[in-house]
Amino acid sequence: MKHQHIFNESGICTICGQTEKIYNAANKLGNKTKHERAASADGHSHSHSHNHDHSELSGNIIKLFYPVITSLVLLLLALYFDHYLKPSWFTSYFRFGWYLLAYLPVAVPVIKDAYFGILKKDIFSEFFLMCIATFGAFILGEYPEGVAVMLFYAVGENFQTIAVSRAQANIKALLDQRPDEVTILENNQPKTIKAKEAKINDIIQLKPGEKLGLDGILISESASFNTAALTGESKPDTKRINDEVLAGMINLNTLSLVKVTTKYSDSKLSKILELVKNAASKKAPTELFISKFARIYTPIVCLLAVLITFVPYFFVENYMISEWGYRALIFLVISCPCALVISIPLGYFGGIGAASRNGILVKGSNYLDVLASVEHVVMDKTGTLTEGIFKVQEVVIEASFDKDQILKVVNVIESKSSHPVATAIHEFVGELDSSVQITTSEEISGRGLKAVINDDVYLVGNLKLLQLFDVAYPNEINNIVYTIITIAKNNTYVGYITIADAIKTDAAKTISELSHLGIETTMLSGDKSSVVDFVAKELKLKNAFGDLLPADKVKKVEDIKNNTQQVVAFVGDGINDAPVIALSDVGIAMGGLGSDAAIETADVVIQNDEPYKITTAIKIGKKTKQIVWQNISLAFVVKAIVLILGAGGLATMWEAVFADVGVSLLAILNAIRIQKSKY
């Protein structure tokens, strides 16, 4: 999935939508892009690699500031020589050379960017403006101002680079969830080989807890699989002999044999990985504001400088081109957008910090902008709006039976099973009652358990179990949405227990708050439609769709985007959600229990799995955008005033520099408000 970046004239990668400026910034710190990280992933410990990345990043940040530190030290020494020590040798060419040495460390990268921009016909960039402004300062002999202006710009750019490098939000390639190796039977002896080397009709031996590496058919009598990675289905799926099983499924409890039916590269999981790759390429690129602003601002400033030089000829007596050219150069120096460059990231830093304090990781400042503009939130069900774990919902026991005693018996019987349903019942009832002793116990495949206790025969399982033993039961329980565990004693119906993936406590509040914000909501799930419809009714959701495969979810989101032209956020937690997370305008992952795939692919990660954090993230995005635009307006107004004064000969470059510093300080104070606000 690694690719060669191909940038268009606007500096946007035509493949992944990454801006060239961000790509170059990341390379400065030696960081790999998301695509490149995936290409080099080898399955080693993530904690080790992350720690290594963090220490490497810290060292590279220090290196990043070497030019700034060098320039600052040389500038301070030069100012000391100019205004205090005043040595006789610090004059003329030596003085010019000293300031030039202070200028070059921070100026060379900008000059290079301006040069390559001109080659790509992107002439009027902020880099070009910085160059002509500081060149003008040197032509005027205002060396300290020229160095100071570029130094301020370099500091702002470095802060931007750090933010980009720590959290590049362009889509990272999906972590490959397929195991690298599989165990096959060769002459009835287990042999471990590379999964890619497995052939069709090979027999895979799959131990409990192992993940299947290739698609095939089950040749064991039966086995229970966790299929959430592929379908999002919360309930484990029991497969029987000759049933299809897919790569990515996890064997839950018994040693199983699977006959390979497809090549490694053709598995359903491989198709999901391909979906992510294709969906990532469809994400709309987000350009940095300052770059867009510079394309308008720079030509205007250059045109005004030309007008300042020549228009007075027609209106001023004793016109001297040298005098008005001097004013035009000062005007260009003053026009440097330093405060803009610094104040914009400051606002985003505040927003990212506020999100972090609320348990939300925003991987890039541009996604705060997208969050602020979200009009439609599409959510997965399992693990996002529901807990993703089974819980007892209801216990209904016929009046003629002792409810507490029946639950104690069921708890003991289910203790013989490793099925998640048994775990849910045990958590609900509590410790096993030692007075309940099972004489015999039998598991009936795909149906449930039969046990004898004190000469009484108990049946605990699904409706098929009652049907097998011709136990009569009320017809209305056929319409129950939840997973149902029926109970019979001596062929007499006793009652039932419903088991379900519980709705999160703040899910309804989340839907209500999103509606209050004017944001439309839709729920998509791989669960059966009856369960999805029930959850939707509980949450008062109008739009809900079930029985969806990953490709179906992608199609649904594509339809929403194409038919409504809305800014769409998708929230999910499983590998099956990764393709649609990648496709959406902003992908949000539940990070507490979510898969690595979803977390790596997402642009925003909610670290504690609370759905209400979706609304918190959107509110922070809106607040951040508001404050960033306040900072932009402040910087622009102050800059406009100083520009007018400069054109009239009433301001020098030092006024411009100090105005920028003042605006930056005000921007810092304003950005703090993002972190102080309650969400």
C-alpha positions in Angstrom: 0.0 0.0 0.0 3.0 2.2 -0.1 2.9 4.7 -2.9 4.9 7.3 -4.6 3.5 10.7 -3.8 2.4 12.6 -6.9 1.6 16.3 -6.2 -0.5 18.4 -8.5 0.0 22.2 -9.1 -1.7 23.0 -5.8 0.7 20.8 -3.9 -1.9 18.0 -3.2 -1.1 14.3 -3.6 -3.4 12.9 -6.3 -3.3 9.5 -4.6 -3.8 10.1 -0.9 -4.8 13.8 -0.7 -1.8 14.7 1.5 -0.4 18.2 1.1 3.1 18.5 -0.1 3.9 20.9 2.7 2.8 18.4 5.3 4.7 15.6 3.6 7.9 17.6 3.6 7.3 18.7 7.2 7.0 15.1 8.3 10.2 14.2 6.4 12.0 16.9 8.3 11.4 14.9 11.5 12.1 11.6 9.9 8.6 10.4 10.4 7.1 7.9 8.0 3.7 8.7 6.4 0.8 6.4 7.3 1.2 4.6 4.0 4.9 4.0 4.6 4.4 2.8 8.2 2.0 0.2 6.9 4.4 -1.0 4.2 7.0 -1.6 6.9 4.7 -3.2 9.5 6.0 -6.6 10.5 3.7 -7.6 13.4 6.2 -6.7 16.2 5.0 -5.2 19.5 3.3 -1.8 19.0 4.3 -0.5 22.4 8.0 -1.0 21.5 7.7 0.7 18.2 5.7 3.5 19.6 8.2 4.2 22.4 10.9 4.1 19.8 9.0 6.5 17.6 8.4 8.9 20.5 12.1 9.0 21.6 13.2 9.4 18.0 10.6 12.2 17.5 11.9 14.1 20.6 15.4 13.9 19.3 14.4 15.1 15.9 12.4 18.0 17.3 15.6 19.3 18.9 17.4 18.9 15.6 14.5 20.8 13.9 15.2 23.8 16.1 19.0 23.9 15.5 18.6 26.4 12.7 16.3 28.6 14.8 18.7 28.5 17.8 21.7 29.2 15.6 19.9 32.2 13.9 18.7 33.5 17.3 22.1 33.4 18.9 23.8 35.2 15.9 21.0 37.8 15.9 21.3 38.5 19.6 25.1 38.8 19.3 24.7 41.2 16.3 22.2 43.4 18.2 24.6 43.4 21.2 27.5 44.5 18.9 25.2 47.1 17.2 23.7 48.8 20.3 26.0 48.1 23.3 29.6 46.9 22.5 29.9 48.7 19.2 33.3 47.2 18.1 35.1 49.0 15.3 35.3 45.9 13.2 31.5 45.3 13.2 30.8 47.5 10.2 30.2 47.4 6.4 30.7 44.0 4.8 31.6 42.2 8.0 28.3 43.4 9.6 26.4 42.4 6.5 28.0 39.0 6.5 27.2 38.4 10.1 23.5 39.2 9.7 23.5 37.1 6.5 24.9 34.1 8.5 22.1 34.7 11.0 19.6 34.9 8.2 20.5 31.8 6.1 19.8 29.0 8.6 16.1 30.0 8.8 15.8 31.4 5.3 17.2 28.6 3.2 14.3 26.2 3.6 11.8 29.0 2.8 13.8 30.1 -0.2 13.9 26.5 -1.5 10.1 26.2 -1.0 9.6 29.5 -2.9 11.9 28.3 -5.7 10.1 25.0 -6.2 6.8 26.7 -5.9 7.8 29.0 -8.8 8.8 26.0 -10.8 5.3 24.5 -10.3 3.8 27.8 -11.3 2.6 28.4 -7.7 4.4 31.8 -7.5 2.3 33.7 -5.0 2.8 31.6 -1.9 3.6 32.6 1.6 7.2 31.5 0.9 7.6 33.9 -2.0 6.2 36.7 0.1 8.6 36.0 3.0 11.5 36.0 0.5 10.7 39.3 -1.2 9.9 41.0 2.1 13.2 40.0 3.8 15.2 40.6 0.7 13.7 44.1 0.7 14.9 44.5 4.3 18.4 43.6 3.4 18.3 45.9 0.4 17.2 48.7 2.7 20.1 47.9 5.1 17.6 46.8 7.8 19.4 43.6 8.5 18.1 42.9 12.0 14.5 43.3 10.9 15.0 41.0 8.0 16.5 38.3 10.2 13.9 38.8 12.9 11.0 38.5 10.5 12.3 35.3 9.0 13.1 34.0 12.5 9.5 34.5 13.7 8.3 32.8 10.6 10.6 29.8 11.1 9.4 29.4 14.7 5.8 29.3 13.6 6.6 26.9 10.8 8.4 24.6 13.3 5.4 24.5 15.6 3.3 23.6 12.7 5.7 20.9 11.6 5.7 19.4 15.1 1.9 19.3 15.2 1.8 17.7 11.7 4.5 15.1 12.5 3.0 14.0 15.8 -0.5 13.5 14.3 -0.6 13.2 10.6 -4.3 12.7 9.8 -4.0 11.4 6.3 -5.2 7.8 6.1 -2.8 5.3 7.6 -2.8 1.9 5.8 -4.8 -0.7 7.6 -2.8 -2.9 10.0 -3.0 -6.3 8.5 -5.1 -8.4 10.8 -4.3 -11.7 9.1 -1.9 -14.0 10.9 1.5 -14.4 9.1 1.6 -18.2 9.8 -0.9 -21.1 9.9 -0.6 -24.6 11.1 -1.5 -27.2 8.5 -1.8 -31.0 8.7 0.7 -32.8 6.6 0.5 -36.6 6.8 -1.6 -36.0 9.9 1.3 -34.1 11.5 0.9 -30.4 12.3 3.3 -28.2 10.4 3.6 -24.4 10.7 4.1 -22.5 7.4 3.7 -19.0 6.0 0.0 -18.2 5.4 0.8 -17.1 1.9 2.3 -20.5 1.2 -0.9 -22.4 2.0 -2.6 -24.1 -0.9 -6.2 -24.7 -1.7 -7.4 -28.0 -0.1 -4.8 -27.8 2.7 -6.1 -28.6 6.1 -5.6 -25.9 8.8 -5.5 -26.9 12.4 -7.0 -24.0 14.4 -6.5 -24.0 18.2 -8.9 -22.1 20.6 -8.1 -18.4 20.6 -6.4 -18.6 17.2 -7.4 -16.4 14.3 -8.0 -18.0 10.9 -5.6 -16.9 8.2 -7.5 -18.0 5.0 -11.1 -18.6 3.9 -12.3 -22.2 4.0 -14.9 -24.7 5.1 -15.2 -26.3 8.5 -14.5 -30.0 8.4 -14.9 -30.5 12.2 -18.3 -31.3 13.6 -18.9 -27.8 15.0 -17.1 -24.8 16.3 -17.9 -21.3 17.7 -16.3 -18.3 16.1 -16.0 -14.6 17.0 -16.9 -13.0 13.6 -17.0 -9.3 14.8 -13.8 -8.5 12.8 -15.7 -9.1 9.5 -19.4 -8.5 10.2 -19.6 -6.5 13.4 -22.0 -9.1 14.7 -21.9 -9.0 18.5 -23.0 -12.6 19.0 -20.5 -15.5 18.5 -21.4 -17.6 15.5 -21.6 -21.4 15.8 -20.5 -23.1 12.6 -21.1 -26.7 11.6 -19.4 -29.2 9.3 -19.2 -27.9 5.7 -20.1 -24.3 6.8 -18.0 -21.5 5.3 -15.5 -19.8 7.6 -13.5 -16.7 6.8 -10.1 -15.3 7.4 -10.2 -13.0 10.4 -12.6 -15.2 12.4 -11.4 -16.3 15.9 -11.9 -19.8 17.1 -13.4 -19.6 20.5 -13.4 -23.0 22.3 -12.5 -26.2 20.5 -9.7 -27.5 18.3 -11.0 -27.2 14.8 -10.0 -28.3 11.3 -10.6 -26.0 8.3 -10.1 -26.9 4.6 -8.7 -24.0 2.6 -10.9 -22.9 -0.3 -9.3 -19.6 -1.4 -5.8 -18.2 -1.8 -4.4 -15.9 0.9 -4.7 -12.8 -1.4 -8.4 -13.6 -2.3 -9.8 -13.9 1.2 -12.7 -11.7 2.4 -10.3 -10.0 4.8 -8.0 -9.1 2.0 -11.0 -7.5 0.2 -11.6 -5.4 3.3 -8.0 -4.2 3.3 -8.5 -3.3 -0.4 -11.6 -1.4 0.4 -9.7 0.7 2.9 -7.0 1.4 0.3 -9.6 2.5 -2.3 -11.7 4.5 0.2 -8.7 6.4 1.5 -7.9 7.7 -2.0 -11.4 9.2 -2.1 -10.9 11.5 0.9 -11.2 15.1 0.0 -7.8 16.9 0.6 -7.9 19.7 3.1 -5.5 22.6 2.4 -4.1 24.7 5.1 -5.8 28.1 5.4 -2.5 30.1 5.3 -1.6 28.5 1.9 -5.0 29.5 0.4 -4.9 32.9 2.0 -1.4 33.5 0.6 -2.5 32.8 -3.0 -4.8 35.8 -2.7 -2.9 38.0 -0.2 0.5 37.8 -1.8 -0.5 39.0 -5.3 -2.5 41.9 -3.7 0.5 42.9 -1.6 2.9 42.8 -4.5 0.5 44.8 -6.7 0.1 47.4 -3.9 3.9 47.7 -3.6 4.2 48.4 -7.3 1.4 51.0 -7.1 3.1 52.6 -4.1 6.3 52.9 -6.2 4.8 54.4 -9.4 1.3 55.9 -8.7 2.6 58.9 -6.7 4.4 60.0 -9.9 1.0 61.3 -11.1 0.0 63.1 -7.8 3.2 64.2 -5.9 5.4 67.1 -6.8 9.2 66.4 -6.7 8.5 62.7 -7.2 11.6 60.5 -6.5 11.4 56.9 -7.4 14.1 56.0 -4.8 12.0 57.4 -2.0 8.7 55.7 -3.0 10.6 52.5 -3.9 12.0 52.6 -0.3 8.4 52.9 1.0 7.3 50.1 -1.1 10.0 47.8 0.2 9.1 48.7 3.8 5.5 48.0 2.9 6.6 44.5 1.7 8.5 43.9 4.8 5.6 44.9 7.0 3.3 42.7 4.9 5.0 39.4 6.1 2.2 37.2 7.5 4.2 36.1 10.6 1.4 36.8 13.1 -1.0 34.9 10.8 1.3 31.9 10.5 1.8 31.8 14.3 -1.7 32.6 15.4 -3.4 30.0 13.3 -1.6 26.9 14.7 -1.9 28.3 18.2 -5.7 28.1 18.0 -5.5 24.5 16.8 -3.0 23.6 19.5 -5.6 24.8 22.0 -8.3 22.8 20.3 -6.2 19.6 20.2 -5.3 20.1 23.9 -8.9 20.6 24.9 -9.9 17.4 23.0 -7.1 15.5 24.7 -8.2 16.6 28.2 -11.7 15.3 27.3 -10.3 11.9 26.2 -10.4 12.6 22.5 -7.3 12.3 20.3 -7.5 14.5 17.2 -4.8 13.4 14.8 -4.5 16.7 12.9 -5.6 20.3 13.2 -7.5 20.2 9.8 -9.9 17.6 11.2 -11.0 20.1 13.9 -12.2 22.2 11.0 -14.0 19.2 9.5 -15.6 18.4 12.8 -16.9 21.9 13.0 -18.7 21.5 9.7 -20.2 18.0 10.2 -23.8 17.7 9.1 -24.4 14.0 9.3 -23.0 11.4 11.8 -23.1 7.8 10.7 -22.5 5.3 13.5 -21.9 1.6 13.9 -24.0 -0.1 16.5 -21.9 -2.7 18.3 -19.2 -1.2 20.4 -20.2 2.3 19.5 -23.8 2.8 20.7 -23.9 -0.5 22.5 -21.4 -2.0 25.0 -20.1 -4.8 22.7 -20.5 -7.3 25.5 -23.5 -9.5 26.5 -25.6 -8.7 29.4 -28.8 -10.2 30.8 -31.7 -8.0 29.9 -34.8 -9.8 31.3 -35.7 -12.9 33.3 -39.2 -14.2 32.9 -40.1 -17.3 35.0 -43.5 -18.9 35.2 -45.2 -18.2 38.6 -45.4 -21.9 39.5 -41.6 -22.0 39.8 -39.2 -20.5 42.3 -37.3 -17.8 40.2 -34.2 -17.6 42.5 -33.8 -21.4 42.5 -34.2 -21.7 38.8 -31.5 -19.0 38.2 -29.2 -20.9 40.6 -29.7 -24.1 38.6 -29.3 -22.3 35.2 -26.1 -20.7 36.5 -24.6 -24.1 37.5 -25.6 -25.7 34.2 -24.2 -22.9 32.1 -20.9 -23.0 34.1 -20.1 -26.1 32.0 -20.1 -23.9 28.9 -17.4 -21.4 27.7 -19.9 -19.5 25.5 -20.2 -15.7 26.2 -23.9 -16.2 27.0 -22.9 -18.4 29.9 -20.5 -15.7 31.1 -23.3 -13.1 31.0 -25.6 -15.3 33.1 -22.9 -16.0 35.6 -22.2 -12.2 35.9 -25.9 -11.6 36.5 -26.6 -14.4 39.0 -23.3 -14.4 40.8 -21.3 -17.2 42.5 -22.3 -20.8 41.9 -24.5 -22.4 44.5 -22.6 -25.4 45.9 -25.9 -27.1 47.0 -26.8 -27.6 43.3 -25.1 -30.7 42.1 -25.3 -31.9 38.5 -25.6 -35.7 38.1 -25.1 -35.7 34.3 -24.7 -33.0 31.7 -24.8 -33.1 27.9 -24.2 -30.4 25.3 -26.5 -30.6 22.3 -24.7 -29.0 19.4 -26.2 -25.7 18.2 -29.1 -25.9 20.7 -27.9 -25.8 24.3 -27.5 -28.0 27.4 -29.3 -30.9 29.0 -28.6 -31.7 32.7 -29.9 -33.9 35.4 -30.0 -32.5 38.9 -31.7 -34.4 41.8 -33.5 -36.7 39.3 -34.9 -33.6 37.5 -34.1 -33.1 33.8 -33.4 -29.5 32.9 -33.1 -28.1 29.4 -31.3 -24.7 29.0 -30.8 -23.4 25.5 -32.5 -21.8 22.4 -36.0 -22.5 21.1 -34.6 -25.4 18.9 -33.7 -27.2 22.1 -37.3 -27.1 23.3 -38.5 -28.1 19.8 -36.2 -31.1 19.8 -37.7 -32.4 23.0 -41.3 -31.4 22.1 -41.6 -28.9 25.0 -44.6 -26.7 24.5 -43.9 -22.9 25.0 -45.9 -19.6 24.4 -45.9 -18.5 20.8 -45.2 -14.9 21.8 -41.6 -15.6 22.7 -40.9 -16.3 19.0 -41.1 -12.5 18.5 -38.5 -11.5 21.1 -35.7 -9.5 19.5 -32.9 -10.4 21.9 -31.0 -13.6 22.1 -33.2 -15.9 24.2 -32.2 -18.7 26.6 -35.2 -20.9 27.3 -35.6 -23.2 30.3 -37.6 -26.4 30.8 -37.8 -28.8 33.7 -39.0 -32.3 33.1 -40.3 -31.4 29.7 -42.4 -28.5 31.2 -41.7 -24.9 30.0 -40.3 -22.8 32.9 -39.4 -19.5 31.3 -36.7 -17.6 29.5 -33.7 -15.2 30.0 -32.9 -12.6 27.3 -29.3 -11.8 26.6 -28.3 -8.7 24.6 -25.6 -6.3 23.9 -26.6 -3.5 26.2 -27.1 0.0 24.9 -24.6 2.5 26.4 -25.9 4.7 29.1 -25.1 7.9 27.2 -26.2 6.7 23.7 -29.7 8.3 23.8 -28.2 11.5 25.2 -25.8 11.5 22.3 -28.5 11.2 19.6 -30.6 13.9 21.3 -27.6 16.3 21.5 -26.6 15.7 17.9 -30.2 16.5 16.9 -30.1 19.6 19.0 -27.0 20.7 17.1 -28.9 20.2 13.8 -26.9 17.1 12.9 -28.6 14.2 11.2 -27.8 10.7 12.5 -27.8 7.2 10.9 -26.9 3.8 12.4 -25.3 1.0 10.3 -24.6 -2.5 11.6 -23.7 -6.0 10.7 -26.2 -7.3 13.3 -29.6 -8.7 12.3 -32.1 -6.1 11.3 -34.5 -6.9 14.1 -31.9 -6.1 16.7 -30.9 -2.9 14.8 -34.5 -1.8 14.6 -35.0 -2.4 18.3 -31.9 -0.4 19.2 -33.0 2.4 16.8 -36.4 2.6 18.4 -34.9 2.8 21.9 -32.6 5.6 20.8 -35.3 7.4 18.7 -33.2 7.0 15.6 -35.0 7.4 12.3 -32.3 6.0 10.0 -31.0 2.5 10.8 -29.8 -0.4 8.6 -28.8 -3.9 9.6 -27.4 -7.1 8.0 -24.6 -5.0 6.4 -21.3 -6.3 5.3 -18.3 -3.8 5.2 -18.9 -3.2 1.4 -22.6 -2.4 2.2 -21.5 0.2 4.8 -19.2 1.8 2.3 -22.1 1.9 -0.2 -24.5 3.5 2.3 -22.0 6.3 3.2 -21.2 6.9 -0.4 -25.0 7.2 -1.1 -25.3 9.7 1.8 -22.4 11.8 0.5 -23.5 11.7 -3.1 -27.2 12.3 -2.5 -27.0 15.0 0.2 -23.5 16.6 -0.3 -23.2 16.7 3.5 -20.0 16.6 5.5 -20.2 13.1 6.9 -18.5 11.7 10.1 -18.5 7.9 10.7 -18.0 6.4 14.1 -17.0 2.8 14.5 -14.7 0.4 16.4 -14.0 -2.8 14.4 -11.9 -3.8 11.4 -15.1 -4.1 9.5 -15.6 -0.3 10.1 -12.2 0.7 8.8 -13.2 1.1 5.1 -16.1 3.4 5.8 -14.0 5.3 8.5 -11.5 5.9 5.7 -14.2 7.0 3.2 -15.9 9.5 5.5 -14.9 13.2 5.7 -13.8 12.6 9.2 -13.5 9.1 10.7 -14.0 8.6 14.4 -12.9 5.4 16.2 -13.8 4.1 19.7 -10.3 3.6 21.1 -11.0 1.8 24.4 -12.2 -1.5 23.0 -11.8 -0.7 19.3 -9.6 -2.7 16.9 -6.1 -1.4 15.9 -7.4 -1.2 12.3 -10.2 1.3 13.2 -7.9 3.3 15.5 -5.1 3.5 13.0 -7.5 4.5 10.1 -9.5 7.1 12.0 -8.8 10.8 12.1 -10.3 11.1 15.6 -10.1 8.6 18.4 -12.4 8.6 21.5 -10.2 7.0 24.1 -12.9 5.9 26.7 -15.6 4.6 24.2 -18.3 7.1 25.4 -20.5 8.0 22.4 -21.3 11.4 24.0 -17.7 12.3 23.2 -18.8 12.5 19.6 -20.8 15.7 20.4 -17.9 16.9 22.6 -15.5 16.6 19.7 -17.9 18.5 17.4 -18.3 21.3 19.9 -14.6 21.6 20.4 -14.2 21.7 16.6 -16.7 24.5 16.4 -15.1 26.5 19.3 -11.7 26.0 17.8 -12.8 27.2 14.4 -14.4 30.3 16.0 -11.3 31.2 17.9 -9.0 30.6 15.0 -11.0 33.0 12.9 -10.9 35.5 15.7 -7.1 35.2 15.7 -7.0 35.5 11.9 -9.2 38.6 12.0 -7.2 40.2 14.8 -3.9 39.5 13.0 -5.3 40.8 9.7 -6.8 44.0 11.2 -3.5 44.9 13.0 -1.5 44.0 9.9 -3.8 46.2 7.7 -3.3 49.2 10.1 0.4 48.8 10.1 0.5 48.4 6.3 -1.4 51.6 5.9 1.0 53.4 8.3 3.9 51.9 6.5 2.7 53.0 3.1 2.4 56.5 4.5 5.9 56.4 5.8 4.7 56.4 9.4 5.8 52.9 10.5 9.1 51.1 10.3 9.8 47.4 10.2 10.3 47.3 14.0 6.7 48.4 14.5 5.7 45.6 12.2 7.7 43.0 14.1 6.4 44.2 17.5 2.9 44.3 16.2 3.2 40.7 15.2 4.5 39.7 18.6 1.6 41.6 20.3 -0.9 39.8 18.1 0.7 36.5 18.8 0.5 37.1 22.5 -3.2 38.0 22.2 -3.7 34.9 20.1 -2.2 32.8 22.8 -4.5 34.2 25.4 -7.5 33.8 23.1 -6.5 30.2 22.4 -6.5 29.4 26.1 -10.2 30.0 26.1 -10.7 26.8 24.1 -9.2 24.8 26.9 -11.1 26.6 29.7 -14.5 26.2 28.0 -16.9 23.4 29.2 -18.2 21.0 26.6 
